[in-house]
Amino acid sequence: MKPYKVKYSYFLISCQARATQHHIKEFAVVIQQCVMMTSLKRWCLLPLAAFLLLSFVPAVTEVVDSMSDCDQFLLNGTSPQVPGILEGGNILKKSRYKPICQTFDNVRRFVTLYDTQNKIPVFSAYKFRGENETGRPDTPWKIEPQLEERNSNNMRDDKYHHQATNDDYKNNSVYNRGHLFPASHAFDKSEKISTFTLTNIVPQAVTFNGGSWDKMEKCIKCVLEKYCINNNDVLEGFVVTGAQPSNNNKHNNKINIPSMLWSAFCCYSRDMKKWIASAHWGDNTAESKSKYLQTKSLEDLHHELKTAGSEFNVFPGTQCPLRTTVAEFYPKLKKNCQCPPNASTRSARRTTTTTSTTTTTTKTTKNNSENNEGEGGEGGGALGMGGVGFSGRQPDISDLHPTTSEPQTNTTAQHLSFSTYSPRSSSAPSLTSYSLCLYIFCILICIPD
């Protein structure tokens, strides 16, 4: 091969290094056209074959360096303030807490901060866009192999040491798999499937999962669908769900069982001409079917989860109202939304649950602990506080008053397609640049001697 042709071979490799599986089909077409341009010699086909072979590379890790690498699921791109874990957007113990851009079919679906010691998530955050396809998918549970340190030269057993596995949840009638990002809040089938990862799951009491937590998820979904349409006529609400781990209560002597689960949302409402928000939480224990989670304000949640030395803030630096709730909308919603009766529209204090006046006979039944936790039983989360204790109620924190100013809404496409060549990439590089690159190579390397 002549020297200049060797140089162009390196040119091809440089182009290929930027390619991803997402672009294989287009490259195949380009190469076919290139072959038709001239009568190639055998040596000319070799680098093209190498190009195709090297294009089929595995996707890079979904475990990223920072929450900012997957901030499209966070309101204003700002991470929650979690005492002792995530402060000022910085993860304090990076060897323990891992941010995961939850990815399925090469599309980032939501973001999770995972606690590899407690083997439960700190929280999952997602953007609610409505439900375009209904129904719970029949899909196997998934794990995150990038959480395991498997690049050692030494032999080791085949167990997962930094996360839960599907076997950990089998044959248990007390706790089942509680979703942080519930499938019922996902936009389409692919996004629903993406929620079935064990890094999005905590052990949740069966009757709590299918009881008051289920009612809360349905109620908030109704609010999001009706009131979270912004000025761009786009349905968009930001939700963060997590839980407070227990001090020493473990499932299968391995996975921390959270003592309390929590959830909060915020969005701009075009119809109400203001930002709206609410929060809910409840004890992760068995309960009667007549129980509801009370609707609380963000301020109430912040007080509940703050520590003696640090504040908790689920939507820091935003216009989300701290002292009001969305309970005023409940009478306007359908009855099957299952919102709590007599809910308060302002900040409340300690009480976390309310019971309906109707007497209900409670039946403790075993949910299918394999894959069929009820669609209404997909709650859960993890605040990942380890052994950090929570203080009681503290003096009021300053209030960010609701505003009627319009939101700065991202008008990009709902489906976020991204390249797997870099964990920091949120959108696919231009296909035109790859095509042009390959065409130039074909013209230069295949010219007659």
KOLBALO-251722 format. One record per residue (C-alpha): residue in one letter; x, y, z. Coordinates in steps of 0.2 Angstrom, whole numbers, padded with zeros to 4 digits, always signed. Layout:
<pts>
aXYZ;...
</pts>
This chain:
<pts>
m+0000+0000+0000;k+0007+0017-0005;p+0011+0029+0010;y-0003+0041+0005;k-0015+0027+0006;v-0009+0022+0023;k-0012+0040+0029;y-0030+0039+0022;s-0032+0022+0031;y-0028+0032+0047;f-0041+0045+0042;l-0054+0032+0041;i-0050+0025+0058;s-0051+0042+0065;c-0069+0044+0057;q-0074+0027+0064;a-0069+0031+0082;r-0083+0043+0082;a-0096+0031+0076;t-0109+0022+0086;q-0121+0008+0084;h-0135+0021+0081;h-0127+0025+0064;i-0122+0008+0057;k-0137+0007+0045;e-0132+0024+0037;f-0114+0019+0036;a-0118+0003+0027;v-0128+0013+0014;v-0113+0025+0012;i-0101+0011+0010;q-0112+0002-0003;q-0112+0018-0013;c-0093+0020-0011;v-0090+0003-0018;m-0101+0007-0033;m-0091+0023-0037;t-0076+0014-0043;s-0068-0003-0046;l-0059-0007-0029;k-0044-0017-0027;r-0044-0030-0014;w-0033-0020-0002;c-0046-0006-0003;l-0059-0017+0004;l-0049-0022+0019;p-0050-0005+0028;l-0069-0004+0024;a-0072-0021+0032;a-0062-0016+0047;f-0072-0001+0048;l-0088-0011+0049;l-0081-0023+0061;l-0075-0010+0073;s-0092+0000+0072;f-0100-0014+0082;v-0094-0009+0099;p-0103-0011+0115;a-0111+0004+0123;v-0101+0013+0136;t-0106+0013+0155;e-0121+0021+0160;v-0114+0025+0177;v-0108+0043+0175;d-0097+0055+0185;s-0109+0068+0190;m-0128+0071+0191;s-0125+0085+0179;d-0121+0072+0166;c-0140+0067+0165;d-0148+0084+0171;q-0162+0084+0158;f-0173+0075+0170;l-0170+0088+0184;l-0180+0104+0185;n-0168+0118+0179;g-0154+0105+0178;t-0152+0107+0197;s-0149+0092+0208;p-0159+0089+0225;q-0150+0094+0241;v-0148+0078+0251;p-0139+0080+0267;g-0122+0071+0268;i-0124+0064+0251;l-0128+0077+0237;e-0124+0095+0242;g-0122+0109+0230;g-0123+0097+0215;n-0108+0087+0222;i-0108+0069+0227;l-0099+0068+0244;k-0094+0050+0244;k-0092+0045+0225;s-0086+0027+0230;r-0102+0024+0238;y-0115+0034+0228;k-0116+0032+0209;p-0126+0042+0197;i-0134+0032+0184;c-0141+0038+0167;q-0155+0025+0166;t-0153+0020+0147;f-0164+0008+0137;d-0163+0006+0118;n-0149+0019+0118;v-0161+0032+0125;r-0159+0040+0142;r-0175+0038+0151;f-0172+0045+0169;v-0158+0047+0182;t-0155+0038+0198;l-0142+0041+0212;y-0138+0024+0219;d-0132+0018+0236;t-0120+0004+0233;q-0119+0000+0252;n-0137+0000+0256;k-0140-0008+0238;i-0155+0004+0235;p-0157+0020+0226;v-0155+0037+0234;f-0168+0044+0223;s-0174+0043+0205;a-0179+0058+0195;y-0189+0059+0179;k-0199+0070+0168;f-0218+0066+0167;r-0224+0068+0149;g-0241+0059+0150;e-0244+0041+0146;n-0245+0038+0127;e-0246+0019+0129;t-0255+0010+0144;g-0252-0006+0152;r-0239-0014+0162;p-0225-0023+0151;d-0221-0041+0154;t-0202-0039+0155;p-0188-0047+0165;w-0180-0037+0179;k-0163-0029+0175;i-0147-0025+0184;e-0133-0013+0181;p-0117-0022+0177;q-0106-0006+0178;l-0109-0005+0196;e-0098-0021+0198;e-0079-0020+0198;r-0076-0034+0186;n-0060-0028+0178;s-0048-0037+0190;n-0036-0050+0184;n-0040-0061+0199;m-0054-0074+0199;r-0069-0071+0209;d-0086-0078+0212;d-0101-0073+0201;k-0111-0063+0214;y-0116-0045+0213;h-0108-0036+0228;h-0115-0018+0225;q-0133-0020+0220;a-0148-0031+0223;t-0153-0045+0212;n-0169-0052+0206;d-0167-0067+0218;d-0166-0056+0233;y-0185-0052+0230;k-0191-0069+0226;n-0203-0079+0238;n-0207-0065+0250;s-0224-0060+0255;v-0220-0045+0266;y-0209-0034+0254;n-0210-0033+0236;r-0201-0023+0222;g-0206-0004+0225;h-0203+0007+0210;l-0196+0024+0212;f-0201+0029+0194;p-0217+0019+0192;a-0221+0011+0175;s-0238+0019+0176;h-0230+0037+0175;a-0219+0032+0159;f-0223+0039+0142;d-0222+0023+0131;k-0218+0005+0131;s-0200+0007+0130;e-0199+0020+0144;k-0210+0008+0155;i-0198-0006+0152;s-0184+0005+0157;t-0192+0006+0175;f-0189-0012+0178;t-0172-0011+0183;l-0167-0016+0201;t-0157+0000+0203;n-0174+0009+0202;i-0182-0003+0216;v-0182-0004+0235;p-0190-0017+0247;q-0208-0010+0250;a-0221-0017+0261;v-0234-0026+0250;t-0249-0017+0258;f-0241+0000+0258;n-0235-0002+0240;g-0253-0007+0234;g-0262+0004+0246;s-0259+0022+0251;w-0243+0023+0240;d-0253+0017+0225;k-0267+0030+0228;m-0254+0044+0229;e-0246+0039+0212;k-0263+0039+0204;c-0269+0055+0211;i-0253+0064+0207;k-0254+0057+0189;c-0271+0065+0187;v-0264+0082+0193;l-0249+0081+0182;e-0260+0077+0166;k-0273+0090+0170;y-0263+0105+0177;c-0245+0103+0171;i-0247+0109+0153;n-0235+0124+0150;n-0236+0139+0139;n-0228+0129+0125;d-0243+0117+0126;v-0232+0103+0132;l-0236+0092+0146;e-0221+0092+0157;g-0219+0089+0176;f-0203+0085+0186;v-0204+0071+0199;v-0192+0065+0212;t-0195+0050+0222;g-0184+0042+0236;a-0184+0035+0254;q-0176+0036+0270;p-0166+0020+0274;s-0168+0012+0291;n-0153+0011+0303;n-0151-0008+0303;n-0166-0017+0295;k-0161-0027+0280;h-0170-0038+0268;n-0161-0055+0266;n-0148-0048+0277;k-0142-0038+0262;i-0153-0024+0256;n-0158-0010+0267;i-0177-0009+0270;p-0182+0010+0270;s-0191+0016+0285;m-0200+0030+0275;l-0204+0033+0257;w-0206+0051+0249;s-0211+0059+0233;a-0212+0077+0226;f-0216+0085+0210;c-0216+0103+0203;c-0222+0110+0186;y-0228+0126+0178;s-0247+0127+0175;r-0253+0137+0160;d-0271+0136+0166;m-0267+0142+0183;k-0253+0154+0177;k-0241+0149+0191;w-0230+0135+0197;i-0238+0121+0207;a-0230+0108+0218;s-0234+0095+0232;a-0225+0081+0242;h-0230+0065+0250;w-0222+0053+0262;g-0227+0038+0272;d-0220+0024+0283;n-0214+0008+0275;t-0225-0003+0285;a-0240-0014+0283;e-0257-0004+0283;s-0275-0005+0280;k-0283-0002+0263;s-0293+0013+0269;k-0277+0023+0272;y-0272+0038+0262;l-0256+0048+0261;q-0259+0066+0266;t-0254+0079+0253;k-0240+0090+0260;s-0230+0105+0254;l-0212+0105+0249;e-0208+0115+0265;d-0215+0100+0275;l-0205+0088+0266;h-0189+0098+0268;h-0192+0099+0287;e-0195+0080+0288;l-0179+0076+0279;k-0167+0089+0285;t-0153+0085+0297;a-0146+0095+0312;g-0132+0101+0301;s-0139+0102+0283;e-0155+0107+0274;f-0164+0095+0262;n-0171+0103+0246;v-0179+0093+0232;f-0180+0107+0220;p-0167+0120+0225;g-0165+0136+0215;t-0182+0135+0207;q-0199+0144+0207;c-0208+0129+0215;p-0219+0135+0229;l-0214+0129+0246;r-0230+0132+0257;t-0244+0128+0245;t-0251+0111+0239;v-0262+0105+0225;a-0276+0099+0236;e-0287+0113+0229;f-0288+0103+0213;y-0294+0087+0220;p-0312+0091+0219;k-0311+0094+0201;l-0303+0077+0197;k-0312+0061+0193;k-0316+0049+0207;n-0304+0035+0201;c-0289+0047+0204;q-0291+0042+0222;c-0285+0058+0230;p-0286+0060+0249;p-0302+0067+0256;n-0301+0084+0265;a-0283+0087+0260;s-0275+0103+0266;t-0270+0117+0253;r-0257+0124+0265;s-0242+0118+0275;a-0247+0105+0288;r-0237+0098+0302;r-0232+0080+0308;t-0247+0069+0302;t-0243+0059+0287;t-0258+0049+0284;t-0277+0051+0285;t-0290+0037+0285;s-0307+0037+0276;t-0323+0036+0286;t-0328+0021+0277;t-0324+0005+0286;t-0315-0008+0275;t-0311-0026+0279;t-0292-0028+0277;k-0286-0044+0268;t-0268-0047+0269;t-0263-0056+0253;k-0247-0061+0245;n-0243-0051+0229;n-0234-0060+0216;s-0216-0057+0221;e-0209-0062+0204;n-0214-0049+0192;n-0232-0045+0195;e-0232-0032+0209;g-0248-0023+0206;e-0248-0008+0194;g-0254+0002+0208;g-0240-0004+0219;e-0225+0004+0211;g-0218+0016+0224;g-0202+0017+0233;g-0186+0026+0234;a-0170+0029+0244;l-0164+0044+0252;g-0148+0034+0256;m-0144+0043+0273;g-0135+0027+0280;g-0135+0030+0299;v-0138+0048+0298;g-0152+0053+0311;f-0166+0065+0307;s-0170+0079+0318;g-0188+0083+0323;r-0197+0099+0317;q-0185+0114+0316;p-0190+0133+0315;d-0197+0138+0298;i-0186+0140+0283;s-0188+0155+0272;d-0202+0154+0259;l-0200+0155+0241;h-0217+0163+0236;p-0226+0156+0221;t-0224+0166+0205;t-0234+0169+0190;s-0220+0172+0179;e-0218+0160+0164;p-0206+0146+0164;q-0191+0144+0153;t-0197+0128+0145;n-0185+0117+0135;t-0194+0114+0118;t-0182+0100+0112;a-0190+0084+0106;q-0198+0073+0119;h-0188+0057+0114;l-0170+0060+0119;s-0159+0050+0107;f-0141+0049+0112;s-0124+0042+0107;t-0116+0029+0117;y-0098+0034+0113;s-0098+0046+0128;p-0107+0046+0144;r-0108+0064+0144;s-0117+0065+0127;s-0136+0068+0127;s-0139+0069+0108;a-0132+0060+0093;p-0118+0068+0084;s-0122+0074+0066;l-0123+0059+0054;t-0119+0071+0040;s-0101+0073+0046;y-0099+0054+0047;s-0105+0052+0029;l-0095+0066+0022;c-0080+0059+0031;l-0082+0041+0023;y-0086+0048+0006;i-0069+0058+0006;f-0060+0042+0012;c-0068+0032-0002;i-0063+0045-0016;l-0045+0047-0010;i-0041+0029-0006;c-0049+0021-0021;i-0042+0032-0035;p-0033+0022-0048;d-0014+0019-0046;
</pts>
